[in-house]
Amino acid sequence: MSDFLSIFDFALILSALRLASPILLAALGGVLTDRAGIFNIGLEGQMLTGAFLGFAGLYWTGSAWLGLLFGVAGATTLSLLFGLWVIKLKGDPIIVGLAVNLFAIGLTAYLTMPVFGVQGSYDDPALEGLPRLFGFSPLVYLAALAVPALWWLLFKHPFGVRLRAVGEDAEAASEAAIRPARVQFMACALCGVLCGLAGAQLALSLVTQWVQGMTAGRGFIALVAIMLARSHPVGAAAAALLFGLAYAMAVRLQGIGIPPQFVSMLPYVLTIAVLVLLARRLRNRPVTT
């Protein structure tokens, strides 16, 4: 019992903040597209693209900052392709999002060998990731600052008013001289930037290496955070911290002898529990006519 209680200390909170940052960045990106009327389940693929190109950029140039730009550019391009298929070609966002995820998983797995000369994972101790300030990478601070910034953008800036109007009723918004497609494409672009940052945080800060499938479902966990928060940036931050704490506890529990097979389940068990609670809340919501 004392071993279990020993995991709850200040270091656990710091670890939770670090591990929550990629989920938070992706969730904030998903909040933007959701507010624009697009349910974007392609966050996982965009994060994975950001992680792969982020580390590949570091590998090619030796600069983590240039790697960060590579990751953001790749994820943004993929997000805009998602937007093209959904907004212009009227594809179903669920099907297109799944296609984006499968495309990213397959392409990054295929390119691992020609880019790094190995399969599965690549790690070079000579490569330095993003610098740290007081134990955190700049992307952790950026994620924290992005929460109030996105709140202001959504609820205080004219662009946020147009974005929410398009998400609520695109036809009515177009009659008010708002161009829904343009607003939705801008939301997709910003989502891609944030997902690229999330992937880069994984590959250039949490670990400085590339591992196939290293997002490990974090994009889907970000989706759960969005639903739990009802597409509000502050709520998304709270949900991301909850999942970050679950990841941090999973790491700590391995250190006190709990089998890693059970420990690694913790974030996903929490995700399922949250989804069940959300479903019950929606089922019990009174029907308005």
C-alpha positions in Angstrom: 0.0 0.0 0.0 2.8 2.4 0.9 4.5 1.7 -2.5 1.2 2.6 -4.3 0.8 5.9 -2.3 4.4 6.8 -3.0 3.7 7.4 -6.7 1.5 10.4 -5.8 4.0 13.2 -5.6 4.9 16.5 -7.4 6.9 14.7 -10.0 3.7 12.8 -11.0 2.0 16.1 -11.8 5.0 17.3 -13.8 5.0 14.1 -15.8 1.2 14.4 -16.3 1.7 17.8 -17.8 4.3 16.6 -20.2 2.3 13.6 -21.3 -1.0 15.6 -21.6 0.6 18.2 -24.0 0.3 16.2 -27.3 -3.3 15.1 -26.4 -4.2 18.8 -25.6 -2.7 20.2 -28.8 -4.6 17.6 -30.9 -7.8 18.1 -29.0 -7.6 21.9 -29.5 -7.2 21.3 -33.2 -10.2 19.0 -33.2 -12.2 21.6 -31.3 -11.7 24.0 -34.2 -12.9 21.6 -36.8 -15.8 20.4 -34.7 -16.9 24.0 -34.1 -16.8 24.4 -37.9 -19.2 21.5 -38.3 -16.7 18.8 -39.2 -16.2 15.8 -36.9 -12.5 15.1 -37.5 -11.5 11.6 -36.6 -8.3 12.0 -38.7 -6.5 13.5 -35.7 -4.5 10.3 -35.2 -3.2 10.2 -38.7 -2.3 13.9 -38.6 -0.4 13.5 -35.4 1.4 10.4 -36.7 2.5 12.4 -39.8 3.7 15.2 -37.6 5.7 12.8 -35.5 7.3 11.0 -38.5 8.2 14.1 -40.5 9.3 15.9 -37.3 11.8 13.2 -36.5 12.7 12.8 -40.2 13.4 16.6 -40.4 15.7 16.3 -37.3 17.4 13.3 -38.9 18.0 15.1 -42.3 19.0 18.5 -41.0 20.2 17.9 -37.4 17.9 20.7 -36.2 14.9 19.9 -34.0 13.4 23.3 -34.9 13.5 22.5 -38.6 12.1 19.1 -37.8 9.3 20.8 -36.0 8.6 22.8 -39.2 8.6 19.6 -41.3 6.1 18.0 -38.9 3.8 20.9 -38.9 3.9 21.2 -42.7 3.2 17.5 -43.2 0.3 17.4 -40.8 -1.2 20.6 -42.2 -1.0 19.2 -45.7 -2.8 16.0 -44.7 -5.4 18.0 -42.8 -6.1 20.2 -45.9 -6.5 17.0 -48.0 -9.0 15.8 -45.4 -10.8 19.2 -45.8 -10.7 18.9 -49.6 -12.4 15.6 -49.6 -15.0 16.6 -46.9 -15.7 20.2 -47.8 -15.4 20.3 -51.6 -15.9 16.7 -52.6 -18.6 16.1 -50.0 -17.1 13.0 -48.6 -18.4 11.5 -45.3 -16.0 12.9 -42.6 -16.0 9.6 -40.7 -15.0 7.6 -43.8 -12.5 10.2 -44.9 -11.0 10.5 -41.4 -10.5 6.7 -41.2 -8.9 6.8 -44.6 -6.5 9.5 -43.4 -5.6 7.5 -40.4 -5.0 4.3 -42.4 -3.0 6.3 -45.1 -0.7 7.8 -42.4 -0.2 4.5 -40.7 0.7 2.7 -43.9 2.8 5.5 -45.4 4.9 6.1 -42.3 5.5 2.4 -41.9 6.5 2.0 -45.5 8.9 5.1 -45.4 10.7 4.0 -42.3 13.0 1.7 -44.2 14.0 4.1 -47.0 14.3 7.1 -44.7 16.1 5.5 -41.7 17.4 2.3 -43.1 15.7 0.2 -40.4 12.2 -1.2 -39.7 10.1 -0.6 -36.6 12.0 2.2 -34.9 15.1 4.4 -35.1 17.1 6.1 -32.4 20.3 8.0 -32.7 21.9 9.3 -29.4 23.7 12.0 -31.4 20.4 13.7 -32.4 19.2 16.3 -29.9 15.5 17.0 -29.5 13.8 20.2 -28.5 15.4 22.1 -25.7 13.9 22.2 -22.2 13.1 25.1 -20.0 12.5 24.1 -16.3 12.0 20.5 -17.4 9.5 21.2 -20.2 9.8 21.6 -23.9 8.6 24.9 -25.5 5.6 22.9 -26.9 4.3 22.3 -23.4 4.2 26.0 -22.7 2.7 26.6 -26.2 -0.1 24.1 -25.4 -0.9 25.9 -22.2 -1.0 29.3 -23.9 -3.1 27.9 -26.8 -6.0 27.2 -24.4 -6.8 30.9 -23.6 -5.8 31.9 -27.1 -8.3 29.5 -28.7 -11.0 30.6 -26.2 -10.4 34.2 -27.2 -10.4 33.3 -30.9 -13.7 31.3 -30.7 -15.7 33.6 -28.4 -14.2 37.1 -28.7 -12.8 37.4 -32.3 -15.0 37.9 -35.4 -13.4 34.8 -37.0 -14.7 32.7 -34.1 -18.2 34.1 -34.5 -18.1 33.1 -38.2 -16.6 29.7 -37.4 -19.4 28.9 -34.9 -22.0 30.2 -37.2 -20.8 27.9 -40.0 -20.8 24.9 -37.6 -24.3 25.6 -36.4 -25.9 26.3 -39.8 -23.7 26.6 -42.8 -26.6 27.6 -45.1 -27.8 30.4 -42.8 -24.1 31.6 -42.5 -23.8 31.8 -46.2 -26.9 34.0 -46.4 -25.1 36.3 -43.9 -22.2 36.8 -46.4 -20.0 34.2 -44.7 -18.2 31.7 -46.9 -18.5 28.4 -45.2 -16.0 26.5 -47.3 -13.3 29.1 -46.6 -13.9 29.1 -42.9 -13.9 25.3 -42.7 -10.6 25.2 -44.7 -9.1 27.6 -42.3 -10.2 25.5 -39.4 -8.7 22.4 -41.0 -5.4 24.3 -41.6 -5.2 25.4 -38.0 -6.1 21.8 -36.9 -3.2 20.5 -39.0 -0.8 22.9 -37.4 -1.8 21.9 -33.9 -1.7 18.2 -34.7 1.7 18.6 -36.3 2.9 20.3 -33.1 1.3 17.4 -31.1 3.2 14.8 -33.2 6.4 16.7 -32.9 6.1 16.9 -29.2 6.0 13.1 -29.2 9.0 12.5 -31.4 11.1 15.5 -30.6 10.5 15.9 -26.8 8.8 13.1 -24.9 11.3 10.8 -26.7 13.8 11.7 -29.4 13.2 8.8 -31.7 10.8 7.4 -34.3 8.7 4.4 -33.5 6.1 3.1 -36.0 2.6 3.9 -34.7 4.0 5.9 -31.8 0.8 8.0 -31.4 -0.7 4.8 -30.0 -4.3 6.0 -30.1 -3.7 9.5 -28.7 -5.6 11.0 -31.6 -8.7 9.0 -30.6 -8.1 9.9 -26.9 -8.1 13.6 -28.1 -11.4 13.0 -29.7 -12.8 11.7 -26.4 -11.4 14.8 -24.7 -13.3 16.9 -27.3 -16.6 15.1 -26.6 -16.1 15.3 -22.9 -15.5 19.0 -23.1 -18.3 19.6 -25.6 -15.9 21.3 -27.9 -14.8 23.9 -25.4 -11.0 24.6 -25.2 -10.9 24.9 -21.4 -12.8 21.7 -21.0 -10.5 20.0 -23.5 -7.5 21.1 -21.4 -9.1 19.6 -18.3 -9.8 16.3 -20.1 -6.3 16.2 -21.6 -4.8 16.6 -18.1 -7.0 13.7 -16.9 -5.6 11.5 -19.6 -2.1 12.8 -19.1 -2.4 11.8 -15.4 -3.5 8.3 -16.5 -0.4 8.0 -18.7 1.8 9.2 -15.9 0.3 6.8 -13.4 0.8 4.0 -15.9 4.5 4.7 -16.1 4.8 5.0 -12.3 2.9 1.8 -11.6 5.3 -0.2 -13.6 8.0 0.8 -11.1 6.2 -0.8 -8.2 5.9 -4.3 -9.8 2.5 -4.2 -11.5 2.7 -6.1 -14.7 3.2 -3.8 -17.7 0.4 -5.5 -19.6 -2.1 -4.3 -17.1 -0.5 -0.9 -16.6 -0.5 0.0 -20.3 -4.2 -0.6 -20.3 -4.9 2.3 -17.9 -5.3 5.2 -20.3 -7.5 3.2 -22.6 -9.7 1.8 -19.8 -10.2 5.4 -18.7 -11.1 6.3 -22.2 -13.7 3.6 -22.4 -15.1 4.6 -19.0 -15.4 8.2 -20.2 -17.2 7.1 -23.3 -19.7 5.1 -21.3 -20.4 8.0 -19.0 -20.9 10.3 -22.1 -23.3 7.8 -23.6 -25.3 7.6 -20.4 -25.4 11.4 -20.1 -26.7 11.7 -23.7 -29.3 8.9 -23.2 -30.6 10.6 -20.1 -30.8 14.1 -21.6 -34.4 15.2 -22.0 -35.7 15.3 -25.5 -36.9 18.8 -26.6 -39.5 19.3 -29.2 
